[in-house]
Amino acid sequence: MQATVRLVLAPLFRLGYRPTIEGRTNVPRTGPVILAANHISALDSVVIPLVAPRPVAFLAKAEYFRQRGIKGWFVRSLLTGLAAIPVERGAARAAADSLDLALAVLNDGMAFGIHPEGTRSRDGRLYRGRTGVAHLAIASGAPVVPVAVLGTDRIQPVGSRLPRLGKVTVRFGAPLTFAPAPGVSAGAARRAATDQIMDAIADLSGQDRAAAYNELSAAA
């Protein structure tokens, strides 16, 4: 299923949007790897798996997999074909469960995609990263490839239902590796690693930085 969806959709996406893809050779072809990307549109976690040189699993809200009708079938098939992993939102253990699911993907030697900002930027700025990405990197030993996605916010702005035509650029940066630091607390190590990852994403994307976390909206 995954191979079929990528085989069909990837050429269609490239034909329709003619994306500029830079640094694909920075993504290891085998073994566990984390792709840490900025987040400016709901399309980001669809675009990255379509242009990456290997399948990339992202977490997706479980309710997307429970929609009914033809639209529900299409969304469910698309997400399943892109190796998306359903996760419940709002539960007390949701964050911990999400990290456990991500670690399982990495322990199986697969690629896992994550948006360290946690939710989409509504003003185009790059917000402070949450430390889950560093927890995954240190716990699994997987390298982190910083990724910048540009243009998807114009193709499908916040609130729009259907994507438009437009220009997309995806940049894959050089892999970063992290390990437990002797004499440094786990929390401090995760914070330092996350800040380094966000710096690398900023270098690729050219976005203005926001010092604060990007909080979920009331609707989300």
Steps between C-alpha positions, in 0.01 A plus 500: 500500500771749599712429194195531274390837643851645474539359149177666386495826697866600493516542118162679499616739771822574314314547173245737652724702731849450357657521847858602557662229712841562652726274703323166450837326533512620862228250588651158586348233275493237773476486878306717743490873430295794627388768255435815705314765300345841535119508485317762296214299346300181545662387174850482650467144630369392158757682290804372692422128453432562130839661432721314749716219360337244732166454681451733797246435775323793665247496784146602399191568706298180541178676401635536147483122473137488621338739252211355301398502138713530188705784645570296811607202292730719289663667802542168678651336192734794442625505859538124514689504171735767636573289811319746730445368851167576673530650847232614741513868593399648834550193719709538812771273364477624141848657494667198659311260273608701195866475601462125556352457152779706347769300682343178371531631143865591553579172675368325189762685295253732329485876436281710726387856427426756769418869528680616816285816516205275583242678286485718188641849504221745420726799444785339308754522782699202628404435861698345783536124469357257750750250635326181388716498185817496711358231727447280194847572360684428825290197595522336157843618385343595167646797310279805453467651154370859520244580231358829372175509305422824315190602305244257644346784704402667172378178340272417793473787748353443847124464465493400132353164403667433167860560387583749226772493242827656606872460547637264766857468620625228735854513640660210686794606717807313620427234766557584865583240764445516874594286797463522878747758635692401815438741785205666323144438613269324256277807483788735425637264234161476329457878507846563352448238227157638410636854474775375268242326281284813482804710410571263212138518380512881518819506291322295233166681505610860554198556724488766768529348846252517787638455851176349632333163446226485239191420704208297369201709402170455684355326192788252489 
